Amino acid sequence: LRVDAEPLLRLRAVEGPQAAAERVARAREDLAYRLARVEVHHRAGAFDELVTDLRAIAQTALPIGLSDLGLVAGHVQDCARRGDAAGLGATLARLKRLGAQALTLIAALRQAPD
């Protein structure tokens, strides 16, 4: 998982260290929630809801430097919109892996000293 430090540094400079840390913590909670919902929507065949949550994942991931996660969420959206079942399965598996890595990384960053 690649992390772009620039958005995090900008967030910290604009909002301050404490507010930036709180925003990242909220982003982690939202990502965890949305990633779980994506799985439920996929199993249920609820593709409109799936796309909505994927868009939210991308919008949450990009401002905190998780560009790979945001990019893959976009790829999953594309497959869902096209009705590409094989592509959807493959990209969704990648999203789940990256999502798990992102959640672990954010948790580790929160525990690291400044």
N, C-alpha and C positions, 0 to 999 in steps of 0.2 A: 504494500500500500504506500503510495507516494503522498507526502504531505507538502503542500505549498505553504511555506512559513510566512510569506508576505501578507496574506489576509489576516493571519493571527497577530502579526506585529502591528499592522495598521489598526486592528480592533483594539489592541492593548494601548496603543498610543492615543487613540481617540477617546476610548471609554475608561481608560485606567485599568490597572491590573486586576482589581477586585471585580469590577463590572464585567470585564472581559472573561474572567474565570467563571462568573455566574452565567454569562451568555453561552459559553462553551458547555457548561453543565446542562443547561436547558436544552441545548442542541443535542447532546447525547441522549437525554430522555426522549426527545422527540424522534430522533433516529431509531432508537430501540422500539418505540411504539409503532412507528411507520413500517419498519422492517417486519415486525410481527404481523401487521395488517396486510402487507403485501402477500405474505405467505397464505393467509386466510383467503384473500380475494382471488388469488391464483387457483387455489383448490376449489373454490366455489364457482369459478368461471365468471367472476364479477369484474370484467375488464375495465369498465368505466371507473369504478372505484380504485382498481389497481393503478390505472394511469394517474388518477388524482393523487394517490399516496406516493407514487414514483416522482411526480413533479415536486411534491413537498420535500421528498428526500433530497433531490437535487438542489432545491432552494435553501435547504438547511445546511447541506454539506459544503457547498461552494464558499460561503462567507467565512467558514472556519478552516479553510485550506484543504478540504478533502475532495480535491478536484477529480481524482479517479473514481470515487464513489458517485459523485454527481454525473460524471460522464457515463458510467455504466448504467445509472438509473435512466438516463436518456436513451441508451441503447435498448433497455428493457421496454421502455415506453414505445419505441419505434416498432419492436417486434409485436407487442400487444396490439397496437393500432393496425398493423398489417395482417394480423391473424396468423403469424408465423409461429406455429407450435414448437417446432424444433429450435428455432432461434430464441424463442421465449424461454424455453427450458434451460438452454445453455447460458443465456445472459442472466437469467434469474439466479442460477447457481453461482455465477460469478458475483452478482450483487450480494448474495448471502455471505459468501466468503469475505468480500471486502467490507461488508457491514460489520461482521463479527470482528474483523481486524480493527476497524475504526473504533468500535465501542471499547475494545481492549486498550487501544492506544490512548483514547481520551481519558479513560480511567487511570492509566499510568501517568499521563501528564498532570492530572489533577493531584496526584500523590507526590509528584516531584517537587522539590523545593525550587523557589524562584531563581 
